Amino acid sequence: MTSRRPYLIRALYDWVLDNDLTPHLLVAADAEGVDVPREFVTEDGKITVNISPGAVRGLSLDNELVSFSARFSGQSYNVSLPPGAVLALYARENGEGMLFGEVETPPTPPEGGPGDNADGEGDGGDGAKKRPHLKVVK
């Protein structure tokens, strides 16, 4: 299954804006794939970023990447990070939002090459997977 975190990020972002509040992201800056200005990262390896429409340009909250351009001490910086590095999204004014907890790493693909199923048998080489067998239970 895909991660639910990017979906929750988008929903919370909309919810915070709908309530006329300012959305902030708390990001694990040391997570893999995070590109943020290092001089603003705290000693515990986190950075908080205002992602309100007035503070960023080109905000993209995709399933694979959160990206935007923002100004830090007057300097423009293109920020990009995987959604799994987002630790929380909350409203600055009242702290309402959601804490996600630990950094979420993307799932690793299953071992084996093309044509290998989990049971180690090939699928005939045509890419078709075995269909699950369902039966009616009364």
MODELLER restraints for C-alpha pairs under 7 A, 6 or more apart:
rsr = mdl.restraints
at = mdl.atoms
rsr.add(forms.Gaussian(group=physical.xy_distance, feature=features.Distance(at['CA:5:A'], at['CA:83:A']), mean=6.55, stdev=0.5))
rsr.add(forms.Gaussian(group=physical.xy_distance, feature=features.Distance(at['CA:5:A'], at['CA:84:A']), mean=6.87, stdev=0.5))
rsr.add(forms.Gaussian(group=physical.xy_distance, feature=features.Distance(at['CA:6:A'], at['CA:62:A']), mean=6.78, stdev=0.5))
rsr.add(forms.Gaussian(group=physical.xy_distance, feature=features.Distance(at['CA:6:A'], at['CA:63:A']), mean=5.23, stdev=0.5))
rsr.add(forms.Gaussian(group=physical.xy_distance, feature=features.Distance(at['CA:6:A'], at['CA:83:A']), mean=5.66, stdev=0.5))
rsr.add(forms.Gaussian(group=physical.xy_distance, feature=features.Distance(at['CA:9:A'], at['CA:89:A']), mean=6.82, stdev=0.5))
rsr.add(forms.Gaussian(group=physical.xy_distance, feature=features.Distance(at['CA:10:A'], at['CA:61:A']), mean=6.45, stdev=0.5))
rsr.add(forms.Gaussian(group=physical.xy_distance, feature=features.Distance(at['CA:12:A'], at['CA:89:A']), mean=6.96, stdev=0.5))
rsr.add(forms.Gaussian(group=physical.xy_distance, feature=features.Distance(at['CA:12:A'], at['CA:97:A']), mean=6.82, stdev=0.5))
rsr.add(forms.Gaussian(group=physical.xy_distance, feature=features.Distance(at['CA:13:A'], at['CA:23:A']), mean=6.23, stdev=0.5))
rsr.add(forms.Gaussian(group=physical.xy_distance, feature=features.Distance(at['CA:16:A'], at['CA:22:A']), mean=6.62, stdev=0.5))
rsr.add(forms.Gaussian(group=physical.xy_distance, feature=features.Distance(at['CA:16:A'], at['CA:23:A']), mean=5.96, stdev=0.5))
rsr.add(forms.Gaussian(group=physical.xy_distance, feature=features.Distance(at['CA:16:A'], at['CA:91:A']), mean=6.12, stdev=0.5))
rsr.add(forms.Gaussian(group=physical.xy_distance, feature=features.Distance(at['CA:21:A'], at['CA:91:A']), mean=5.85, stdev=0.5))
rsr.add(forms.Gaussian(group=physical.xy_distance, feature=features.Distance(at['CA:21:A'], at['CA:93:A']), mean=6.56, stdev=0.5))
rsr.add(forms.Gaussian(group=physical.xy_distance, feature=features.Distance(at['CA:22:A'], at['CA:52:A']), mean=5.72, stdev=0.5))
rsr.add(forms.Gaussian(group=physical.xy_distance, feature=features.Distance(at['CA:22:A'], at['CA:91:A']), mean=5.20, stdev=0.5))
rsr.add(forms.Gaussian(group=physical.xy_distance, feature=features.Distance(at['CA:22:A'], at['CA:92:A']), mean=5.50, stdev=0.5))
rsr.add(forms.Gaussian(group=physical.xy_distance, feature=features.Distance(at['CA:22:A'], at['CA:93:A']), mean=6.90, stdev=0.5))
rsr.add(forms.Gaussian(group=physical.xy_distance, feature=features.Distance(at['CA:23:A'], at['CA:50:A']), mean=6.08, stdev=0.5))
rsr.add(forms.Gaussian(group=physical.xy_distance, feature=features.Distance(at['CA:23:A'], at['CA:51:A']), mean=5.70, stdev=0.5))
rsr.add(forms.Gaussian(group=physical.xy_distance, feature=features.Distance(at['CA:23:A'], at['CA:52:A']), mean=5.62, stdev=0.5))
rsr.add(forms.Gaussian(group=physical.xy_distance, feature=features.Distance(at['CA:23:A'], at['CA:89:A']), mean=6.72, stdev=0.5))
rsr.add(forms.Gaussian(group=physical.xy_distance, feature=features.Distance(at['CA:23:A'], at['CA:90:A']), mean=5.67, stdev=0.5))
rsr.add(forms.Gaussian(group=physical.xy_distance, feature=features.Distance(at['CA:23:A'], at['CA:91:A']), mean=4.78, stdev=0.5))
rsr.add(forms.Gaussian(group=physical.xy_distance, feature=features.Distance(at['CA:23:A'], at['CA:92:A']), mean=6.38, stdev=0.5))
rsr.add(forms.Gaussian(group=physical.xy_distance, feature=features.Distance(at['CA:24:A'], at['CA:48:A']), mean=6.55, stdev=0.5))
rsr.add(forms.Gaussian(group=physical.xy_distance, feature=features.Distance(at['CA:24:A'], at['CA:49:A']), mean=5.39, stdev=0.5))
rsr.add(forms.Gaussian(group=physical.xy_distance, feature=features.Distance(at['CA:24:A'], at['CA:50:A']), mean=4.45, stdev=0.5))
rsr.add(forms.Gaussian(group=physical.xy_distance, feature=features.Distance(at['CA:24:A'], at['CA:51:A']), mean=5.67, stdev=0.5))
rsr.add(forms.Gaussian(group=physical.xy_distance, feature=features.Distance(at['CA:24:A'], at['CA:89:A']), mean=5.65, stdev=0.5))
rsr.add(forms.Gaussian(group=physical.xy_distance, feature=features.Distance(at['CA:24:A'], at['CA:90:A']), mean=5.46, stdev=0.5))
rsr.add(forms.Gaussian(group=physical.xy_distance, feature=features.Distance(at['CA:24:A'], at['CA:91:A']), mean=6.10, stdev=0.5))
rsr.add(forms.Gaussian(group=physical.xy_distance, feature=features.Distance(at['CA:24:A'], at['CA:92:A']), mean=6.34, stdev=0.5))
rsr.add(forms.Gaussian(group=physical.xy_distance, feature=features.Distance(at['CA:25:A'], at['CA:48:A']), mean=5.52, stdev=0.5))
rsr.add(forms.Gaussian(group=physical.xy_distance, feature=features.Distance(at['CA:25:A'], at['CA:49:A']), mean=5.20, stdev=0.5))
rsr.add(forms.Gaussian(group=physical.xy_distance, feature=features.Distance(at['CA:25:A'], at['CA:50:A']), mean=6.56, stdev=0.5))
rsr.add(forms.Gaussian(group=physical.xy_distance, feature=features.Distance(at['CA:25:A'], at['CA:86:A']), mean=6.66, stdev=0.5))
rsr.add(forms.Gaussian(group=physical.xy_distance, feature=features.Distance(at['CA:25:A'], at['CA:88:A']), mean=5.81, stdev=0.5))
rsr.add(forms.Gaussian(group=physical.xy_distance, feature=features.Distance(at['CA:25:A'], at['CA:89:A']), mean=4.68, stdev=0.5))
rsr.add(forms.Gaussian(group=physical.xy_distance, feature=features.Distance(at['CA:25:A'], at['CA:90:A']), mean=6.75, stdev=0.5))
rsr.add(forms.Gaussian(group=physical.xy_distance, feature=features.Distance(at['CA:26:A'], at['CA:46:A']), mean=6.82, stdev=0.5))
rsr.add(forms.Gaussian(group=physical.xy_distance, feature=features.Distance(at['CA:26:A'], at['CA:47:A']), mean=5.87, stdev=0.5))
rsr.add(forms.Gaussian(group=physical.xy_distance, feature=features.Distance(at['CA:26:A'], at['CA:48:A']), mean=4.53, stdev=0.5))
rsr.add(forms.Gaussian(group=physical.xy_distance, feature=features.Distance(at['CA:26:A'], at['CA:49:A']), mean=6.64, stdev=0.5))
rsr.add(forms.Gaussian(group=physical.xy_distance, feature=features.Distance(at['CA:26:A'], at['CA:86:A']), mean=5.97, stdev=0.5))
rsr.add(forms.Gaussian(group=physical.xy_distance, feature=features.Distance(at['CA:26:A'], at['CA:87:A']), mean=5.38, stdev=0.5))
rsr.add(forms.Gaussian(group=physical.xy_distance, feature=features.Distance(at['CA:26:A'], at['CA:88:A']), mean=5.03, stdev=0.5))
rsr.add(forms.Gaussian(group=physical.xy_distance, feature=features.Distance(at['CA:26:A'], at['CA:89:A']), mean=6.37, stdev=0.5))
rsr.add(forms.Gaussian(group=physical.xy_distance, feature=features.Distance(at['CA:27:A'], at['CA:46:A']), mean=5.51, stdev=0.5))
rsr.add(forms.Gaussian(group=physical.xy_distance, feature=features.Distance(at['CA:27:A'], at['CA:47:A']), mean=5.34, stdev=0.5))
rsr.add(forms.Gaussian(group=physical.xy_distance, feature=features.Distance(at['CA:27:A'], at['CA:48:A']), mean=6.27, stdev=0.5))
rsr.add(forms.Gaussian(group=physical.xy_distance, feature=features.Distance(at['CA:27:A'], at['CA:85:A']), mean=5.67, stdev=0.5))
rsr.add(forms.Gaussian(group=physical.xy_distance, feature=features.Distance(at['CA:27:A'], at['CA:86:A']), mean=4.57, stdev=0.5))
rsr.add(forms.Gaussian(group=physical.xy_distance, feature=features.Distance(at['CA:27:A'], at['CA:87:A']), mean=5.41, stdev=0.5))
rsr.add(forms.Gaussian(group=physical.xy_distance, feature=features.Distance(at['CA:28:A'], at['CA:45:A']), mean=6.11, stdev=0.5))
rsr.add(forms.Gaussian(group=physical.xy_distance, feature=features.Distance(at['CA:28:A'], at['CA:46:A']), mean=4.73, stdev=0.5))
rsr.add(forms.Gaussian(group=physical.xy_distance, feature=features.Distance(at['CA:28:A'], at['CA:47:A']), mean=6.75, stdev=0.5))
rsr.add(forms.Gaussian(group=physical.xy_distance, feature=features.Distance(at['CA:28:A'], at['CA:85:A']), mean=5.30, stdev=0.5))
rsr.add(forms.Gaussian(group=physical.xy_distance, feature=features.Distance(at['CA:28:A'], at['CA:86:A']), mean=6.44, stdev=0.5))
rsr.add(forms.Gaussian(group=physical.xy_distance, feature=features.Distance(at['CA:28:A'], at['CA:87:A']), mean=6.52, stdev=0.5))
rsr.add(forms.Gaussian(group=physical.xy_distance, feature=features.Distance(at['CA:29:A'], at['CA:36:A']), mean=6.94, stdev=0.5))
rsr.add(forms.Gaussian(group=physical.xy_distance, feature=features.Distance(at['CA:29:A'], at['CA:41:A']), mean=6.75, stdev=0.5))
rsr.add(forms.Gaussian(group=physical.xy_distance, feature=features.Distance(at['CA:29:A'], at['CA:45:A']), mean=5.52, stdev=0.5))
rsr.add(forms.Gaussian(group=physical.xy_distance, feature=features.Distance(at['CA:29:A'], at['CA:46:A']), mean=5.12, stdev=0.5))
rsr.add(forms.Gaussian(group=physical.xy_distance, feature=features.Distance(at['CA:29:A'], at['CA:47:A']), mean=6.18, stdev=0.5))
rsr.add(forms.Gaussian(group=physical.xy_distance, feature=features.Distance(at['CA:30:A'], at['CA:45:A']), mean=5.84, stdev=0.5))
rsr.add(forms.Gaussian(group=physical.xy_distance, feature=features.Distance(at['CA:31:A'], at['CA:85:A']), mean=5.99, stdev=0.5))
rsr.add(forms.Gaussian(group=physical.xy_distance, feature=features.Distance(at['CA:33:A'], at['CA:81:A']), mean=5.79, stdev=0.5))
rsr.add(forms.Gaussian(group=physical.xy_distance, feature=features.Distance(at['CA:33:A'], at['CA:82:A']), mean=6.34, stdev=0.5))
rsr.add(forms.Gaussian(group=physical.xy_distance, feature=features.Distance(at['CA:34:A'], at['CA:80:A']), mean=6.03, stdev=0.5))
rsr.add(forms.Gaussian(group=physical.xy_distance, feature=features.Distance(at['CA:34:A'], at['CA:81:A']), mean=4.30, stdev=0.5))
rsr.add(forms.Gaussian(group=physical.xy_distance, feature=features.Distance(at['CA:34:A'], at['CA:82:A']), mean=6.67, stdev=0.5))
rsr.add(forms.Gaussian(group=physical.xy_distance, feature=features.Distance(at['CA:35:A'], at['CA:79:A']), mean=5.57, stdev=0.5))
rsr.add(forms.Gaussian(group=physical.xy_distance, feature=features.Distance(at['CA:35:A'], at['CA:80:A']), mean=5.18, stdev=0.5))
rsr.add(forms.Gaussian(group=physical.xy_distance, feature=features.Distance(at['CA:35:A'], at['CA:81:A']), mean=6.05, stdev=0.5))
rsr.add(forms.Gaussian(group=physical.xy_distance, feature=features.Distance(at['CA:36:A'], at['CA:79:A']), mean=5.24, stdev=0.5))
rsr.add(forms.Gaussian(group=physical.xy_distance, feature=features.Distance(at['CA:36:A'], at['CA:80:A']), mean=6.90, stdev=0.5))
rsr.add(forms.Gaussian(group=physical.xy_distance, feature=features.Distance(at['CA:40:A'], at['CA:47:A']), mean=6.52, stdev=0.5))
rsr.add(forms.Gaussian(group=physical.xy_distance, feature=features.Distance(at['CA:41:A'], at['CA:47:A']), mean=4.84, stdev=0.5))
rsr.add(forms.Gaussian(group=physical.xy_distance, feature=features.Distance(at['CA:55:A'], at['CA:70:A']), mean=6.46, stdev=0.5))
rsr.add(forms.Gaussian(group=physical.xy_distance, feature=features.Distance(at['CA:56:A'], at['CA:68:A']), mean=6.25, stdev=0.5))
rsr.add(forms.Gaussian(group=physical.xy_distance, feature=features.Distance(at['CA:56:A'], at['CA:69:A']), mean=5.55, stdev=0.5))
rsr.add(forms.Gaussian(group=physical.xy_distance, feature=features.Distance(at['CA:56:A'], at['CA:70:A']), mean=4.73, stdev=0.5))
rsr.add(forms.Gaussian(group=physical.xy_distance, feature=features.Distance(at['CA:57:A'], at['CA:68:A']), mean=5.77, stdev=0.5))
rsr.add(forms.Gaussian(group=physical.xy_distance, feature=features.Distance(at['CA:57:A'], at['CA:69:A']), mean=5.07, stdev=0.5))
rsr.add(forms.Gaussian(group=physical.xy_distance, feature=features.Distance(at['CA:57:A'], at['CA:70:A']), mean=6.48, stdev=0.5))
rsr.add(forms.Gaussian(group=physical.xy_distance, feature=features.Distance(at['CA:58:A'], at['CA:68:A']), mean=5.12, stdev=0.5))
rsr.add(forms.Gaussian(group=physical.xy_distance, feature=features.Distance(at['CA:58:A'], at['CA:69:A']), mean=6.35, stdev=0.5))
rsr.add(forms.Gaussian(group=physical.xy_distance, feature=features.Distance(at['CA:59:A'], at['CA:67:A']), mean=5.81, stdev=0.5))
rsr.add(forms.Gaussian(group=physical.xy_distance, feature=features.Distance(at['CA:59:A'], at['CA:68:A']), mean=4.41, stdev=0.5))
rsr.add(forms.Gaussian(group=physical.xy_distance, feature=features.Distance(at['CA:60:A'], at['CA:66:A']), mean=5.57, stdev=0.5))
rsr.add(forms.Gaussian(group=physical.xy_distance, feature=features.Distance(at['CA:60:A'], at['CA:67:A']), mean=5.22, stdev=0.5))
rsr.add(forms.Gaussian(group=physical.xy_distance, feature=features.Distance(at['CA:60:A'], at['CA:68:A']), mean=6.33, stdev=0.5))
rsr.add(forms.Gaussian(group=physical.xy_distance, feature=features.Distance(at['CA:61:A'], at['CA:67:A']), mean=6.82, stdev=0.5))
rsr.add(forms.Gaussian(group=physical.xy_distance, feature=features.Distance(at['CA:64:A'], at['CA:82:A']), mean=5.91, stdev=0.5))
rsr.add(forms.Gaussian(group=physical.xy_distance, feature=features.Distance(at['CA:64:A'], at['CA:83:A']), mean=6.64, stdev=0.5))
rsr.add(forms.Gaussian(group=physical.xy_distance, feature=features.Distance(at['CA:65:A'], at['CA:80:A']), mean=6.68, stdev=0.5))
rsr.add(forms.Gaussian(group=physical.xy_distance, feature=features.Distance(at['CA:65:A'], at['CA:81:A']), mean=5.66, stdev=0.5))
rsr.add(forms.Gaussian(group=physical.xy_distance, feature=features.Distance(at['CA:65:A'], at['CA:82:A']), mean=4.58, stdev=0.5))
rsr.add(forms.Gaussian(group=physical.xy_distance, feature=features.Distance(at['CA:65:A'], at['CA:83:A']), mean=5.99, stdev=0.5))
rsr.add(forms.Gaussian(group=physical.xy_distance, feature=features.Distance(at['CA:66:A'], at['CA:80:A']), mean=5.62, stdev=0.5))
rsr.add(forms.Gaussian(group=physical.xy_distance, feature=features.Distance(at['CA:66:A'], at['CA:81:A']), mean=5.31, stdev=0.5))
rsr.add(forms.Gaussian(group=physical.xy_distance, feature=features.Distance(at['CA:66:A'], at['CA:82:A']), mean=5.95, stdev=0.5))
rsr.add(forms.Gaussian(group=physical.xy_distance, feature=features.Distance(at['CA:66:A'], at['CA:83:A']), mean=6.11, stdev=0.5))
rsr.add(forms.Gaussian(group=physical.xy_distance, feature=features.Distance(at['CA:67:A'], at['CA:79:A']), mean=5.50, stdev=0.5))
rsr.add(forms.Gaussian(group=physical.xy_distance, feature=features.Distance(at['CA:67:A'], at['CA:80:A']), mean=4.27, stdev=0.5))
rsr.add(forms.Gaussian(group=physical.xy_distance, feature=features.Distance(at['CA:67:A'], at['CA:81:A']), mean=6.50, stdev=0.5))
rsr.add(forms.Gaussian(group=physical.xy_distance, feature=features.Distance(at['CA:68:A'], at['CA:78:A']), mean=5.89, stdev=0.5))
rsr.add(forms.Gaussian(group=physical.xy_distance, feature=features.Distance(at['CA:68:A'], at['CA:79:A']), mean=5.43, stdev=0.5))
rsr.add(forms.Gaussian(group=physical.xy_distance, feature=features.Distance(at['CA:68:A'], at['CA:80:A']), mean=6.69, stdev=0.5))
rsr.add(forms.Gaussian(group=physical.xy_distance, feature=features.Distance(at['CA:69:A'], at['CA:76:A']), mean=6.77, stdev=0.5))
rsr.add(forms.Gaussian(group=physical.xy_distance, feature=features.Distance(at['CA:69:A'], at['CA:77:A']), mean=5.60, stdev=0.5))
rsr.add(forms.Gaussian(group=physical.xy_distance, feature=features.Distance(at['CA:69:A'], at['CA:78:A']), mean=4.36, stdev=0.5))
rsr.add(forms.Gaussian(group=physical.xy_distance, feature=features.Distance(at['CA:69:A'], at['CA:79:A']), mean=5.88, stdev=0.5))
rsr.add(forms.Gaussian(group=physical.xy_distance, feature=features.Distance(at['CA:70:A'], at['CA:76:A']), mean=5.62, stdev=0.5))
rsr.add(forms.Gaussian(group=physical.xy_distance, feature=features.Distance(at['CA:70:A'], at['CA:77:A']), mean=5.49, stdev=0.5))
rsr.add(forms.Gaussian(group=physical.xy_distance, feature=features.Distance(at['CA:70:A'], at['CA:78:A']), mean=6.53, stdev=0.5))
rsr.add(forms.Gaussian(group=physical.xy_distance, feature=features.Distance(at['CA:71:A'], at['CA:77:A']), mean=5.99, stdev=0.5))
rsr.add(forms.Gaussian(group=physical.xy_distance, feature=features.Distance(at['CA:84:A'], at['CA:103:A']), mean=5.52, stdev=0.5))
rsr.add(forms.Gaussian(group=physical.xy_distance, feature=features.Distance(at['CA:84:A'], at['CA:104:A']), mean=4.30, stdev=0.5))
rsr.add(forms.Gaussian(group=physical.xy_distance, feature=features.Distance(at['CA:84:A'], at['CA:105:A']), mean=6.05, stdev=0.5))
rsr.add(forms.Gaussian(group=physical.xy_distance, feature=features.Distance(at['CA:85:A'], at['CA:103:A']), mean=5.15, stdev=0.5))
rsr.add(forms.Gaussian(group=physical.xy_distance, feature=features.Distance(at['CA:85:A'], at['CA:104:A']), mean=6.46, stdev=0.5))
rsr.add(forms.Gaussian(group=physical.xy_distance, feature=features.Distance(at['CA:87:A'], at['CA:99:A']), mean=6.04, stdev=0.5))
rsr.add(forms.Gaussian(group=physical.xy_distance, feature=features.Distance(at['CA:87:A'], at['CA:100:A']), mean=5.05, stdev=0.5))
rsr.add(forms.Gaussian(group=physical.xy_distance, feature=features.Distance(at['CA:87:A'], at['CA:101:A']), mean=5.53, stdev=0.5))
rsr.add(forms.Gaussian(group=physical.xy_distance, feature=features.Distance(at['CA:87:A'], at['CA:102:A']), mean=6.62, stdev=0.5))
rsr.add(forms.Gaussian(group=physical.xy_distance, feature=features.Distance(at['CA:87:A'], at['CA:103:A']), mean=6.67, stdev=0.5))
rsr.add(forms.Gaussian(group=physical.xy_distance, feature=features.Distance(at['CA:88:A'], at['CA:98:A']), mean=5.57, stdev=0.5))
rsr.add(forms.Gaussian(group=physical.xy_distance, feature=features.Distance(at['CA:88:A'], at['CA:99:A']), mean=4.28, stdev=0.5))
rsr.add(forms.Gaussian(group=physical.xy_distance, feature=features.Distance(at['CA:88:A'], at['CA:100:A']), mean=5.40, stdev=0.5))
rsr.add(forms.Gaussian(group=physical.xy_distance, feature=features.Distance(at['CA:89:A'], at['CA:97:A']), mean=5.65, stdev=0.5))
rsr.add(forms.Gaussian(group=physical.xy_distance, feature=features.Distance(at['CA:89:A'], at['CA:98:A']), mean=5.63, stdev=0.5))
rsr.add(forms.Gaussian(group=physical.xy_distance, feature=features.Distance(at['CA:89:A'], at['CA:99:A']), mean=6.74, stdev=0.5))
rsr.add(forms.Gaussian(group=physical.xy_distance, feature=features.Distance(at['CA:90:A'], at['CA:96:A']), mean=5.32, stdev=0.5))
rsr.add(forms.Gaussian(group=physical.xy_distance, feature=features.Distance(at['CA:90:A'], at['CA:97:A']), mean=3.97, stdev=0.5))
rsr.add(forms.Gaussian(group=physical.xy_distance, feature=features.Distance(at['CA:90:A'], at['CA:98:A']), mean=6.18, stdev=0.5))
rsr.add(forms.Gaussian(group=physical.xy_distance, feature=features.Distance(at['CA:91:A'], at['CA:97:A']), mean=6.23, stdev=0.5))
rsr.add(forms.Gaussian(group=physical.xy_distance, feature=features.Distance(at['CA:115:A'], at['CA:122:A']), mean=4.64, stdev=0.5))
rsr.add(forms.Gaussian(group=physical.xy_distance, feature=features.Distance(at['CA:115:A'], at['CA:123:A']), mean=5.19, stdev=0.5))
rsr.add(forms.Gaussian(group=physical.xy_distance, feature=features.Distance(at['CA:115:A'], at['CA:124:A']), mean=6.86, stdev=0.5))
rsr.add(forms.Gaussian(group=physical.xy_distance, feature=features.Distance(at['CA:115:A'], at['CA:125:A']), mean=5.35, stdev=0.5))
rsr.add(forms.Gaussian(group=physical.xy_distance, feature=features.Distance(at['CA:115:A'], at['CA:127:A']), mean=6.34, stdev=0.5))
rsr.add(forms.Gaussian(group=physical.xy_distance, feature=features.Distance(at['CA:116:A'], at['CA:122:A']), mean=4.51, stdev=0.5))
rsr.add(forms.Gaussian(group=physical.xy_distance, feature=features.Distance(at['CA:116:A'], at['CA:123:A']), mean=6.56, stdev=0.5))
rsr.add(forms.Gaussian(group=physical.xy_distance, feature=features.Distance(at['CA:117:A'], at['CA:123:A']), mean=6.78, stdev=0.5))
rsr.add(forms.Gaussian(group=physical.xy_distance, feature=features.Distance(at['CA:123:A'], at['CA:129:A']), mean=6.14, stdev=0.5))
